[in-house]
Structures are given as C-alpha cells and as structure tokens.
Amino acid sequence: ATKLGHFRDPRLYRSPDALRAQLHENLRLLRRERVDLLQIHEADFHSWWSDDGQGGRLQDGVDYDFDGAPVVEILREARDRGQCRFIGISGNTAGDMARVLQALDVDTCLMAFNYDLIWRGAREKVIPLARQKGAALILGAILQYGRFTQVRADWLASPPDWMTEDVRERFVRLYDLQAESGLSLVELTVRFLLAEPAFATMLIGAATPVQLEESVAAARRGQLP
C-alpha cells in the first residue's frame, strides 16, 4: 500500500501532474510497478478539495466537490491502469472522514486515533457508514504514539495539555484495569481491538521491535475474555 499526500505547496494537492509524479516516485522507491492499495493521505485536509490555498482540516459550512477532486481522478486513473488494485482514504478526524466517505465510493477507509482503549470517535458515524458502503475499515495508530505502551502515573498527577479531566478519569480506570488483569497496556490494546469486527485489519504503529513482538504475541492470544 502507498499514499498520496504531504506537499509543501498547498497548490500541488490540486495538480494532477504533481499527483502523478508523486505516485510514480513512490512506485520507484518501492521498486514495484503496482501496489495493492493506493490511498489519499489525510483526506480530512481542506487542501485536497479546494483551490483557495488554505491549509487545515475540512471547514464547516463549505460545500466541497469531493467526487470531482483531482486526487480522486488520479486514484481512479491508477486503478484503471493497473497501478493499484484498490483505492481508499485515510485520516485522523472522525467527523471529517465521515463527510469524505459519504461522498466517495472507495474500497478502504483508514481511521487513526479514533478507536482505542480511551477514544471511540469512529463508532458514531464512520463504522456504520463504512459498513453501509462496503468499504473495508483499517485501524491506525492503535498505540497512540506511545500513550498505550506503558503506565504513566505522572500523567495522572500532572496531566499533559491534551488530557482533559474526563480523559484523565478514563486513564485512572484503565490503569486500575491493567493492574487488576496483570496484562500490559499493549496486550490490552491489541486484544481489545481484536474483538471489534468492524475493522478488517489494524496497523500497530510500533516504535521499537519489542513493541512489535509484544503486539504479535498478544494477537496470538486472541480477543479479551
């Protein structure tokens, strides 16, 4: 699988020639003529769908032409040419991703940071919408950049900026469950997510070989009782 995205100049998100060049370069670096899956990286970015040159996430109240965007044209073109078998979208914000998924017919939707031990943002709209449209859901960043790799008691004593009081209380309950079960946070994460049938697969996002090995071992034990 590979993705299209991350241009320094926001105008390039709307350039078919730039998108084709990026795809060809990706294939060259991968030493492949084709990939199974080609996705739009962070499809919840405004730049993919507007010519105004602004960045950031999708804007409320803006009527985007998702289906007519250059990047969608290039994905379909790549599929027709045999450069990929399937096309999809990926992103980090559940509400915005639901807007894109509603408008497009794609094979896959990769949702990161929105379904794990603490947060369940994908449950309200993305999961039922993907089921309705027949798009395979891929779960990304399941360890939340390390938030679920070890118990951080210091976060409870001095919460970081991203930790609201509600989220702190959830972490308190999670750490209590971890201590009672005797399972590591990584094992709790992997085995909890295995029990959700909505997802076709999940990306570990391991930062070290040890985290990857621990995740594989946890998966072999199956979903949580």
C-alpha positions as CSV (number, residue, x, y, z in Angstrom):
1,A,0.0,0.0,0.0
2,T,1.1,3.6,-0.5
3,K,-0.4,7.1,-0.1
4,L,-0.6,10.4,-1.9
5,G,0.0,13.5,0.2
6,H,2.2,15.9,2.1
7,F,3.1,18.6,-0.4
8,R,4.9,21.7,0.9
9,D,3.0,23.9,-1.6
10,P,-0.8,23.5,-1.0
11,R,-1.5,24.2,-4.7
12,L,0.1,20.9,-5.5
13,Y,-2.7,19.0,-3.8
14,R,-4.8,20.1,-6.8
15,S,-2.3,19.4,-9.5
16,P,-2.9,16.1,-11.5
17,D,0.7,16.3,-12.8
18,A,2.1,16.6,-9.3
19,L,0.0,13.8,-8.1
20,R,1.0,11.5,-11.0
21,A,4.7,12.4,-10.4
22,Q,4.4,11.5,-6.7
23,L,2.8,8.2,-7.5
24,H,5.5,7.3,-10.0
25,E,8.2,8.3,-7.5
26,N,6.5,6.2,-4.7
27,L,6.5,3.2,-7.1
28,R,10.1,3.8,-8.0
29,L,11.2,3.9,-4.4
30,L,9.1,0.8,-3.6
31,R,10.7,-0.9,-6.7
32,R,7.2,-2.0,-7.8
33,E,5.1,-1.4,-10.9
34,R,1.9,-1.6,-8.8
35,V,0.6,-1.8,-5.3
36,D,-2.5,-3.4,-3.8
37,L,-3.9,-0.2,-2.2
38,L,-3.5,3.5,-3.0
39,Q,-4.9,5.9,-0.5
40,I,-5.3,9.7,0.0
41,H,-3.2,10.6,3.0
42,E,-5.2,12.6,5.5
43,A,-8.3,13.0,3.3
44,D,-9.7,15.3,6.0
45,F,-7.3,18.1,4.8
46,H,-9.0,21.1,3.2
47,S,-6.2,21.3,0.6
48,W,-7.3,18.2,-1.3
49,W,-10.7,19.6,-2.0
50,S,-10.3,23.4,-2.5
51,D,-8.3,25.7,-4.8
52,D,-8.1,28.5,-2.2
53,G,-4.6,27.5,-1.0
54,Q,-5.7,27.3,2.7
55,G,-4.5,24.5,4.9
56,G,-6.0,22.8,7.9
57,R,-8.9,20.4,8.3
58,L,-12.2,20.5,6.4
59,Q,-14.1,23.7,7.1
60,D,-17.7,23.7,8.4
61,G,-20.2,25.1,6.0
62,V,-18.1,24.6,2.9
63,D,-19.7,22.6,0.1
64,Y,-16.8,20.5,-1.2
65,D,-16.8,18.7,-4.6
66,F,-15.2,15.6,-3.2
67,D,-16.0,13.4,-6.2
68,G,-14.6,15.8,-8.7
69,A,-11.3,16.5,-7.0
70,P,-8.0,15.9,-8.9
71,V,-6.8,13.4,-6.4
72,V,-9.9,11.2,-6.9
73,E,-9.3,11.4,-10.6
74,I,-5.7,10.2,-10.2
75,L,-6.7,7.3,-7.9
76,R,-9.3,6.1,-10.4
77,E,-6.8,6.5,-13.2
78,A,-4.2,4.5,-11.3
79,R,-6.7,1.7,-10.7
80,D,-7.8,1.7,-14.4
81,R,-4.1,1.5,-15.5
82,G,-3.4,-1.4,-13.1
83,Q,-1.1,0.6,-10.9
84,C,-3.2,-0.3,-7.9
85,R,-6.0,-2.8,-7.2
86,F,-7.9,-0.8,-4.6
87,I,-8.3,2.9,-3.7
88,G,-9.1,4.4,-0.3
89,I,-8.9,7.4,2.1
90,S,-7.2,7.9,5.4
91,G,-7.5,10.5,8.2
92,N,-7.5,11.4,11.9
93,T,-10.8,13.2,12.5
94,A,-13.9,11.0,12.6
95,G,-16.4,13.7,11.7
96,D,-14.5,15.0,8.7
97,M,-13.7,11.5,7.5
98,A,-17.4,10.6,7.6
99,R,-18.0,13.6,5.3
100,V,-15.5,12.3,2.8
101,L,-16.5,8.7,3.0
102,Q,-20.2,9.7,2.5
103,A,-19.3,11.4,-0.8
104,L,-16.9,8.9,-2.3
105,D,-17.1,5.3,-3.4
106,V,-13.8,3.8,-2.1
107,D,-12.6,0.4,-1.2
108,T,-11.0,1.3,2.1
109,C,-11.0,3.8,4.9
110,L,-8.1,4.1,7.3
111,M,-9.1,5.7,10.6
112,A,-6.3,6.7,13.1
113,F,-6.6,7.9,16.7
114,N,-10.4,7.4,16.8
115,Y,-10.9,3.9,18.2
116,D,-8.8,2.5,21.1
117,L,-8.9,2.0,24.9
118,I,-9.9,5.6,25.6
119,W,-11.3,7.2,22.5
120,R,-14.2,5.9,20.3
121,G,-14.8,8.7,17.8
122,A,-15.2,6.3,14.9
123,R,-18.1,4.5,16.4
124,E,-20.8,7.1,15.8
125,K,-20.5,7.7,12.1
126,V,-17.5,6.1,10.4
127,I,-18.1,2.5,11.4
128,P,-21.8,2.4,10.3
129,L,-21.1,4.4,7.2
130,A,-18.3,2.1,6.1
131,R,-20.5,-0.9,6.7
132,Q,-23.3,0.6,4.6
133,K,-20.9,1.5,1.7
134,G,-19.0,-1.8,1.8
135,A,-15.6,-0.1,2.5
136,A,-13.1,-2.1,4.5
137,L,-12.0,-0.2,7.7
138,I,-8.3,-0.1,8.6
139,L,-7.5,0.9,12.2
140,G,-4.3,3.0,12.5
141,A,-2.1,4.3,15.3
142,I,-3.5,1.9,17.8
143,L,-0.8,2.6,20.4
144,Q,-1.5,6.4,20.2
145,Y,2.2,7.4,19.7
146,G,3.1,5.5,22.9
147,R,0.2,6.5,25.1
148,F,-0.7,2.8,25.4
149,T,2.8,1.3,25.7
150,Q,3.3,1.9,29.4
151,V,1.6,3.2,32.5
152,R,2.3,6.8,33.1
153,A,1.3,7.6,36.7
154,D,3.0,11.1,36.3
155,W,0.2,12.0,33.8
156,L,-2.4,11.5,36.5
157,A,-0.5,13.6,39.0
158,S,0.3,16.3,36.4
159,P,-1.9,15.9,33.3
160,P,-0.4,16.9,30.0
161,D,-2.2,19.6,27.9
162,W,-4.2,17.1,25.8
163,M,-5.6,15.3,28.9
164,T,-9.0,16.7,29.9
165,E,-10.5,15.8,33.2
166,D,-12.8,13.3,31.6
167,V,-9.9,11.7,29.8
168,R,-7.9,11.6,33.0
169,E,-10.7,9.7,34.7
170,R,-10.7,7.2,31.9
171,F,-7.0,6.7,32.3
172,V,-7.4,6.1,36.0
173,R,-9.9,3.4,35.3
174,L,-7.7,1.9,32.5
175,Y,-4.7,1.8,34.8
176,D,-6.8,0.1,37.5
177,L,-7.9,-2.5,35.0
178,Q,-4.3,-3.0,33.8
179,A,-3.1,-3.6,37.4
180,E,-6.0,-6.0,38.1
181,S,-5.6,-8.0,35.0
182,G,-1.8,-8.2,35.0
183,L,-1.8,-7.6,31.3
184,S,0.4,-4.9,29.7
185,L,-1.2,-1.9,28.1
186,V,0.0,-3.1,24.7
187,E,-1.7,-6.5,25.2
188,L,-4.9,-4.9,26.5
189,T,-4.9,-2.6,23.4
190,V,-4.4,-5.3,20.8
191,R,-6.7,-7.9,22.4
192,F,-9.5,-5.3,23.0
193,L,-9.4,-4.2,19.4
194,L,-9.4,-7.7,18.1
195,A,-12.9,-8.0,19.5
196,E,-14.3,-5.3,17.2
197,P,-15.4,-7.0,14.0
198,A,-15.9,-3.6,12.1
199,F,-12.2,-3.4,11.3
200,A,-10.6,-5.5,8.6
201,T,-7.1,-5.0,9.9
202,M,-5.1,-2.7,12.2
203,L,-1.7,-1.1,11.9
204,I,0.4,-1.5,15.0
205,G,2.5,1.7,14.6
206,A,5.2,0.1,16.8
207,A,8.2,2.4,17.6
208,T,10.5,-0.5,18.6
209,P,11.0,-4.2,17.7
210,V,10.0,-5.1,21.2
211,Q,6.6,-3.3,20.8
212,L,6.0,-5.2,17.5
213,E,6.9,-8.5,19.0
214,E,4.7,-7.9,22.0
215,S,1.8,-6.9,19.8
216,V,2.1,-10.0,17.6
217,A,2.3,-12.2,20.8
218,A,-0.8,-10.5,22.2
219,A,-2.8,-11.0,18.9
220,R,-2.0,-14.8,19.0
221,R,-3.7,-14.9,22.4
222,G,-7.0,-13.7,20.8
223,Q,-9.5,-11.2,21.9
224,L,-10.1,-10.3,25.6
225,P,-12.5,-12.5,27.5
